[in-house]
């Protein structure tokens, strides 16, 4: 047995022993032209681990290597260097795909089928028994909020509705690993929030999720850890809360205090050698403001702006 094979088996064994679902080691991909000349060095020596039961985010601008990474993990591309393992198996082993659900950035679905027929079709591809397919189809359609449109052809769906049925399709085989490429594309703020809540729910049910998104707020809201890529290289890796923390600034939240108390706090900071950067009321996000307005509008139909 060669030293290379021994190293690969050891790496795969480590992935199984430590609950690492996805593992890449020195993973690289070079795209070449027709003549075999190097055209693009899309990915360079990527080392990441995605652990069981977490939501892991891949971030980066266009051309940073995110899509290449996803294709290498799925075995749709072969690496130029390094290896990728999924569930302890080489990424090129197609048997692993039975445990993977994939939502691509653009869902290529059969437009003449309705939601029920679409999920039944993909269930057949996984050899799911008919009774289980019917039960699973009904459950997923309700989960993604398409119960009223279950018998409409997909060509009549909006982009947001197409995104929802695409997610349902990715879940038809009850995967252990879910790969989501821009999951909130085409969704309005309400649909986006519902999608993120669903992703968190799937994580809480024990699924491992690899998520790629340009919507930084989405990543901040749902991901446990992130890898930031740029020009094919890993630039940052860590927990979201840790990466976002500004360590040389202290934030204090309080309510029910007077202006006099505020001034005393400011004076105390200054007298202690600190610098007061700002004293102001906190702000919410535009997403939360929008959702609050919509919820209140549904609770109080007919109310007009400025009527509070």
N, C-alpha and C positions, 0 to 999 in steps of 0.2 A: 504493500500500500504506500502511495506517495505521501510526502510530507504535506503537500497542498491538500490532498483529500483528508488527511488526519486533522488538519487545522479547520477545514470546513465542517467536519463532523463535530469537533469540539465546540465550534461556534454555535452550531445548531442545537447541540445538547445544552449549552448554557441558556439559550433562548427558552427551551422547554422548562429547565429547572427553575428559572427566575421569573416565570410568568411574563416574559417579553414576547409580545405578539408579532411585532415587526422589528427586524434588526438589519441594519445596513453597516457594512464594514468596508471602508475605503472605496465606496461605490462611485464609479465614474462612467460617463458616457460621452463618446466623441461621435458626432455625425460627420460622415464623409460624402464627398461628391461621387459622381459616376466613375471617376478615375481612381477612387480610393484615397484622394487627398483630403487632409483634415479640413473640414468646413466650419464646424462649430464645436467648441468644447463645452457641451451643455451642462455637465455635472462633474464636479471635481472632488474626489475623496470624501464622500459624504458618510459620516458616522452618526447615526441616530438610533434610538430605541423607543418603541412605542409599547407601553406597558398595558397589561390587561385591565380593562375597566376604566380607561381614561379617554378624554377627548384631546387629541393631539392636533395642533394647527400647523399647517405649512404656509408661510407667508413669504411674499416677495413680489417685486414688480414683474411685468411681462418679460419673458426671456430669462428668468432667474433660475429655472430648472425644476419648478414645481410639477409641471405636467410630465416631464421626463421621469422624475422620481416616482410618480404614481404609476406610470406605465412599466417601469422596471420592477416595482413591487408586485404588480399584477402578472408579470411575466410576458407582457405584450412586447417588450423590448429586451434584448440581451445586453448586459453591461459590457463596456470596453475594459473595465478594470473593477476589482473588488467583487463582493457578493451581496445578495439580499436574501434574507430568510423571513418566511411568514409561517407562523405556527411551528417553528423549528424546522421547516422544510425549505429547500431551495426555492426561490421565487419562480423558477422555471418549471416547477412540478405542478402540473395542471390540477392534480387532485385537491390541492388546497383551495381551489376556487369554489368548491361546494360550500365552504364556510364563509365566503365573502359576498357582501352586497355592495353594488357600485352605482352611484348616481353621477353620471357625467355632467359636464357643464351644459351640454346640449343633449336633451333626451330625444333619441331617435326612436319614436314609437310609431306603431301602425295607426294612422289617422282614421281609418274606416272602422276600427274596433272601438267599443265602449270600455268603460273602466273595468267592468266585470270580465269581459272577454280578454282584455289585456292581461290582467292578473292570472286568469286561467291559462292563457297561452304560456306565460313565463313559468307558471307552476308546472306545466307539462314538461318543459325543458329540464326541470329538476326531478322529473319522475315522481312528483308528489301525488299520492292517491286522490281520486276524484272527491271523496267526502272531505278530506283534509283541505283540498284546494278551495272548495266552496266555503268552508268555515274560515279559512285564512283570508280569502278574498273579502268576505263580508267584514271581518275584523279590521283589515287594513283600510278599506274604503272609509269606514267610520272613523278610524284613527286619524286619517289625513283630511277629514272634513269634506268628503265628496259624496256623501250619502244621497243627496238630492240630485246629483248629476251622474249617478252610477250607470245609467243606461243611455247617456248621451255619447255620440261619437266624439273621439278625441279631437277631430278637426274643428269642433265647435268650442273647444276649451280655450280659455285665456292662457297666457303664458304662465301665470301663477298656478292655475289649475293643472296645467301640464307638469309643472314642477312637483306638485303634490302627488300625482299619479306616478311620476318617476320615482319618488321616494318609496311609495308603496311597492312598486315593482322591485326596488332594491332590497326590500324586506321580505319578499315572498318566500324565500328559502330559509327564513329565520337565521340569518347569518350571525356569526360571532364577531366578525369584523365588518364594519361599515365604512366605505370610502366615499366621501362626499366632496364633489368638486363644485364650488360656488352654489351651495344649497339654497340660498335666499334670492338667487337671480330671478327677476320678474315678479317678486312678491311686494305688495304694498306693506306699509309699516305694521298693520295688524297681522297680515299673513306672515311677515318676517318674524314677529314676536312669537306667533304660534309655532312656526317652524323651529325656532330656537328652543322653545319650551319642550317640543317633541324630541329634539336632539338630546336635551338634558334628561328627559324621561328615559330614552333608550339607554343612555349611560347608566342611569340608576338601576335599570333592569339587567345590567351586567355586560352590555355590549361595549366593545372597543371601537372608537371612532377616529378615523383619520380625516381631517377636514382641511380643504384648501379654499381660501376665500380672499377676495380683494376688499371685502367689507371689514375694515379693521374693528369696527364696533361689534360686529358679530363674533369675531374671534375673541375679543375681550370679554364678551358676555358668556361664552360657553366653554372656551378651551381651558384645560388644566395646564398644559405646557405648550410651548410653541417653538418652532425652528424658523429662523428668518434667513432666507437665501437671497443672494445677490450675485449675479453673473456666474451662476453655477456653484458658488461656494457658500458654505455654512458660516454665517456671520454672527449669529447669536442663538443660544439654546437655553431654555429654562422655564420655570413656572411663571405664569402671566402675572400673578400678584407681586412676585419678587422683581421681575423686570420693570414693572411700571412704578415701583416705589421710588419716590424722590427722597433719598436718605439724609440729605442735609437740610431738609425742611420739615418742621413739626406742625401738624394740623390739629387744632382743637375745635371740637363741635360742642356748642352749648346753646340752651334756649332759656327764656324767661329771665334774662339779666338786663339790667338798665344800662343806659349810656355811661353812667358814672362807673359802674363795675367794668365795662369795656375799657374805659380810660385807665382804670387802676391796673388792669391786666397789661395794657400797652406800656404803661410806665414801669411795671415790674420787669417786663422783658427787656426794655431799654436799660434799666438800672443794672440788669444782670449781664449786660454786654451783648445781648442778642439784637437782631435786626427785625423790625416789624415790616413785613413785606406788604401786607394788606389786612384790613379788617372789614369784612363784608358778609352779606348773607349768601349762603350756598346756592348754587343753581342746579336745576335738574337737567336732563338731556332733552333734546328735541323729540326723541322717540317717546319718552315717558310723558312729555307734555301732550303730544298728539294722542296717545292712547288714553290719557286721562280725559281729554276733551271728548273723544268718541264714546267712552264709557258713560260719561255724564250725560251726553246727548241721548244715548239709548235709555238711560234711566229717567230723563226729563224731556221727553219729546215735545217739540214746539217751543222750547226755551230759546231766547235770542241772546246774541252777544251783548254784554253790558247789563244783563238783567240781574246779576248777582247783587 
